[in-house]
Amino acid sequence: MSKDSSVRQRCFGIAAAALALAWTMPAGAGTLETVKQRGTLACGVSEGLNGFSDKDAQGKWSGFDVDFCRALAAAVLGDPQKVSFTPLSASERFNALKAAKVDLLSRNSTWTLGREAELGLAFAGITYHDGQGFLVKRSLRVDGALALDKAKICVEAGTTSQFNLGDFFRANSLTYEEKVYPGAAEAFAAFESGQCDVLTRDQSALYGERLRLAKPAEAMVLPDVISKEPLGPVVRSDDFAWFTVVKWVNFALINAEELGISASNIEEALKSQKPDVRRFTGVEGGFGKALGLDPDWAVKAVRATGSYAEIYERNLGTSSKLAIPRSLNQLWNMGGVLYAPPLR
């Protein structure tokens, strides 16, 4: 055997051994194992957004995005309280995720091509179908976005809202005065103090911002939606196993609503003989093991926070102070576009 052949054989043997090792590694290697060993989930959230991520005087976080983190912690760690929340501005959120300062973002972030392809991130589905809108002073006496010609508009720098704003006005041959601020808090303060007539960002956020005004009745959210803003949890793209876990916790909450499973009837669901419910509860299917989780991972998530419907209504819907109609965020069979692959 030649020396070259011997070297090639050794290299092939090393490569084969490495491949075999990779195949025998647990499915949850990487972020999932790190979270389990740490004992807490590190979740990046917004700095404070009504209905999505609020911190009260006692330091307790609540909201739609917060509840998703709690559901994930319950599925992975068995305890929805084992979460540490890191408030992040729009400008720092993606760098914090890339630097592994957090395990995921659950922070009203829009899914775009650029953010995945250029930043090396992955969106694990859509939790809220949103669109950009406008909060305006009633004193402007406008009833639609096309009446905003020559308006002074406050917007947060470096966001999809800033880019969409320019696109909308150019496409409709309108002019405006852009007032750019480094963060959402600064943009809101400028709007409230009268430095601009209009505040633009995701429409869901505007409902919350309106309630923060000293005189909410003096402002209104216009009905116009000028963009698609699919919001959802974000992870690093180099850990497919973790991406899969986050994605399927999201899908489980949606499927729970479709199957009629809620926090209040989860014990009855555990006794069900329906095949799709038995797969959901982990009695059949073995999907928990495939994810690197306990068989009842989906049950733990729903027991902690409720189904998607319960999370939505509690934080954003008719049971909340925001009272945002579900609209697109209804299930696909109820007139909306909310759709999750089946657990099978």
Buried (B, 14 or more C-beta within 10 A) or exposed (E): EEEEEEEEEEEEEEEEEEEEEEEEEEBBBBBBBBBBEEEBBBBBBBBBBBBBBBBEEEEEBBBBBBBBBBBBBBBBBBBBEBBBBBBBBBEBBBEBBBEEEBBBBBBBBBBBEEBBEEBEBBBBBBBBBBBBBBBBBEEBEBEEBEBBEEBBBBBBBBBBBBBBBEEBBEEEEBEBEBBBBEBBEBBBEBBBEEEBBBBBBBBBBBBBBBEEBEEEEEBBBBEBBBBBBBBBBBBBBEBEBBBBBBBBBBBBBBBBBBBBBBBEEBEEBBEBEEEBBBBBBBBBBEBBBEBBBBBBBBBBBBBBBBBBBBBBBBBBBEEBEBEBEBBBBBBEEEEBEBBBEEBE
